[in-house]
């Protein structure tokens, strides 16, 4: 498994996370608890996070991984209200990313394994 971890601070849902579940800037869509925005603990922190594999912004591979995790968690059950709204927002974001050529390869669920 992946051995790299990123500290996001203390608090609900924070703590340590794998770099593939963290981005430096998540202003496009709030994906918590599936993807977190890294805090800026110091001016050099973004450089360290990039070395660990954290991406600058959400990309299509992140979105695919999030949808895969939601599907596994639901185990074939239909999505309900807020889950549907969240997945629709993710799909809209992916359409905007694809239109700008922001997709990156190799970061979905199987990456880094």
C-alpha positions as a Markdown table, in Angstrom:
| # | Residue | x | y | z |
|---|---|---|---|---|
| 1 | Unk | 0.0 | 0.0 | 0.0 |
| 2 | Unk | 0.9 | 3.6 | -0.1 |
| 3 | Unk | 3.3 | 4.7 | 2.6 |
| 4 | Unk | 3.2 | 8.4 | 2.2 |
| 5 | Unk | 0.9 | 10.4 | 4.5 |
| 6 | Unk | 0.1 | 14.1 | 4.8 |
| 7 | Unk | -0.7 | 16.0 | 8.0 |
| 8 | Unk | -3.8 | 18.3 | 7.6 |
| 9 | Unk | -4.1 | 19.4 | 11.2 |
| 10 | Unk | -6.3 | 18.5 | 14.1 |
| 11 | Unk | -10.1 | 18.4 | 13.9 |
| 12 | Unk | -13.0 | 16.5 | 12.5 |
| 13 | Unk | -11.9 | 14.6 | 9.4 |
| 14 | Unk | -8.4 | 16.0 | 9.5 |
| 15 | Unk | -5.3 | 14.2 | 10.8 |
| 16 | Unk | -3.2 | 12.1 | 8.4 |
| 17 | Unk | -4.3 | 11.4 | 4.8 |
| 18 | Unk | -2.8 | 9.8 | 1.7 |
| 19 | Unk | -1.4 | 12.4 | -0.7 |
| 20 | Unk | -3.9 | 11.2 | -3.4 |
| 21 | Unk | -6.7 | 12.4 | -1.1 |
| 22 | Unk | -5.3 | 15.9 | -0.7 |
| 23 | Unk | -5.0 | 18.9 | -3.1 |
| 24 | Unk | -3.5 | 22.3 | -2.5 |
| 25 | Unk | -6.5 | 24.2 | -3.9 |
| 26 | Unk | -10.0 | 22.7 | -3.9 |
| 27 | Unk | -12.0 | 25.8 | -4.7 |
| 28 | Unk | -13.8 | 24.2 | -7.6 |
| 29 | Unk | -15.9 | 21.8 | -5.4 |
| 30 | Unk | -15.9 | 20.8 | -1.8 |
| 31 | Unk | -15.2 | 17.1 | -1.8 |
| 32 | Unk | -14.8 | 16.4 | 2.0 |
| 33 | Unk | -14.6 | 13.7 | 3.3 |
| 34 | Unk | -13.3 | 12.2 | 0.1 |
| 35 | Unk | -10.7 | 14.8 | -0.8 |
| 36 | Unk | -9.2 | 17.5 | 1.4 |
| 37 | Unk | -7.6 | 20.9 | 0.8 |
| 38 | Unk | -4.2 | 21.1 | 2.5 |
| 39 | Unk | -3.6 | 23.9 | 5.0 |
| 40 | Unk | -0.8 | 26.3 | 4.3 |
| 41 | Unk | 1.2 | 25.7 | 7.5 |
| 42 | Unk | 4.3 | 27.5 | 6.1 |
| 43 | Unk | 5.4 | 29.1 | 2.8 |
| 44 | Unk | 7.5 | 25.9 | 2.1 |
| 45 | Unk | 4.7 | 23.4 | 2.9 |
| 46 | Unk | 3.2 | 23.3 | -0.7 |
| 47 | Unk | 6.7 | 22.3 | -2.1 |
| 48 | Unk | 6.9 | 19.5 | 0.5 |
| 49 | Unk | 3.4 | 18.4 | -0.4 |
| 50 | Unk | 4.2 | 18.3 | -4.1 |
| 51 | Unk | 7.2 | 16.1 | -3.4 |
| 52 | Unk | 4.9 | 13.7 | -1.5 |
| 53 | Unk | 2.6 | 13.6 | -4.5 |
| 54 | Unk | -0.1 | 16.1 | -3.6 |
| 55 | Unk | -1.6 | 17.7 | -6.7 |
| 56 | Unk | -2.3 | 21.5 | -7.0 |
| 57 | Unk | -6.0 | 21.1 | -7.9 |
| 58 | Unk | -8.7 | 18.5 | -8.2 |
| 59 | Unk | -8.5 | 16.6 | -11.5 |
| 60 | Unk | -10.5 | 14.0 | -13.3 |
| 61 | Unk | -8.6 | 11.1 | -11.7 |
| 62 | Unk | -9.6 | 12.4 | -8.3 |
| 63 | Unk | -13.2 | 12.6 | -9.3 |
| 64 | Unk | -13.2 | 9.1 | -10.7 |
| 65 | Unk | -11.6 | 7.8 | -7.5 |
| 66 | Unk | -14.2 | 9.6 | -5.4 |
| 67 | Unk | -17.1 | 8.2 | -7.4 |
| 68 | Unk | -15.6 | 4.7 | -7.2 |
| 69 | Unk | -15.3 | 4.9 | -3.4 |
| 70 | Unk | -18.9 | 6.1 | -3.1 |
| 71 | Unk | -20.1 | 3.2 | -5.3 |
| 72 | Unk | -18.2 | 0.7 | -3.2 |
| 73 | Unk | -19.6 | 2.2 | 0.0 |
| 74 | Unk | -23.2 | 1.9 | -1.3 |
| 75 | Unk | -22.6 | -1.7 | -2.4 |
| 76 | Unk | -25.2 | -1.5 | -5.2 |
| 77 | Unk | -27.8 | 0.4 | -3.2 |
| 78 | Unk | -29.2 | 3.5 | -5.0 |
| 79 | Unk | -27.8 | 6.9 | -4.0 |
| 80 | Unk | -30.0 | 9.2 | -2.0 |
| 81 | Unk | -30.6 | 13.0 | -2.0 |
| 82 | Unk | -27.3 | 14.7 | -0.9 |
| 83 | Unk | -25.2 | 11.8 | -2.4 |
| 84 | Unk | -26.9 | 12.4 | -5.8 |
| 85 | Unk | -26.3 | 16.1 | -5.5 |
| 86 | Unk | -22.7 | 15.6 | -4.7 |
| 87 | Unk | -22.1 | 13.2 | -7.6 |
| 88 | Unk | -23.8 | 15.6 | -10.0 |
| 89 | Unk | -21.5 | 18.4 | -8.8 |
| 90 | Unk | -18.5 | 16.2 | -9.3 |
| 91 | Unk | -19.6 | 15.3 | -12.8 |
| 92 | Unk | -20.2 | 18.9 | -13.7 |
| 93 | Unk | -16.7 | 19.7 | -12.4 |
| 94 | Unk | -15.2 | 16.9 | -14.5 |
| 95 | Unk | -16.9 | 18.3 | -17.6 |
| 96 | Unk | -15.4 | 21.7 | -16.9 |
| 97 | Unk | -12.0 | 20.1 | -16.3 |
| 98 | Unk | -12.1 | 18.1 | -19.5 |
| 99 | Unk | -13.0 | 21.2 | -21.4 |
| 100 | Unk | -9.9 | 22.9 | -20.1 |
| 101 | Unk | -7.6 | 19.9 | -20.6 |
| 102 | Unk | -7.0 | 19.6 | -16.8 |
| 103 | Unk | -7.1 | 15.8 | -16.6 |
| 104 | Unk | -4.1 | 13.9 | -15.3 |
| 105 | Unk | -3.4 | 10.3 | -15.7 |
| 106 | Unk | -2.5 | 7.7 | -13.1 |
| 107 | Unk | -4.2 | 9.1 | -10.0 |
| 108 | Unk | -7.4 | 7.0 | -9.7 |
| 109 | Unk | -8.0 | 4.4 | -7.1 |
| 110 | Unk | -5.3 | 2.0 | -8.2 |
| 111 | Unk | -2.5 | 4.6 | -8.5 |
| 112 | Unk | 0.5 | 4.2 | -6.2 |
| 113 | Unk | -0.3 | 0.6 | -5.3 |
